[in-house]
Amino acid sequence: MSTRPDRKSPFRHALRLKQPCANCPFRKSGGIELREGRMQGIVDDLLQDDHNTFHCHKTVHSARGGDWDDEHEHYTPSGHEAMCAGAATLLMAKKHPNLIMRLAFLFGDADPSDWDEAIKLVQVPGEEQTEATASTDAATAAKKERTC
């Protein structure tokens, strides 16, 4: 929750979305289908370079969104975009907020808990692996008990 609502803030504007859209590609279910490998590429970009962000498709593909140049495959932002709440939630779940998020925390324009409620809606890479590992560990422990 913002602690300084009295001033105009580009951070607050960029981080205004706190819940993923109904068809957010980061959602566990109901998200936009992306081509194979695209989601992993987005996640890798977010985690490998904290200067990166991922804009909500509803703020990019709108009347107030920026311009896409098909020929050069380049997007020119309009300034009305917002960071995808699914992407922000994923970064918080991974304990890896990007630079914009950390600056917003510093200036009181966002709080790390802003995306807490959204965590249950977002697919966090490694979740299945953790569950599978726990399942494998339990099976190994049970097998070990039978042989002892």
Order of alpha helices (4+ residues) and beta strands (2+ residues): alpha-alpha-alpha-beta-beta-alpha-alpha-alpha
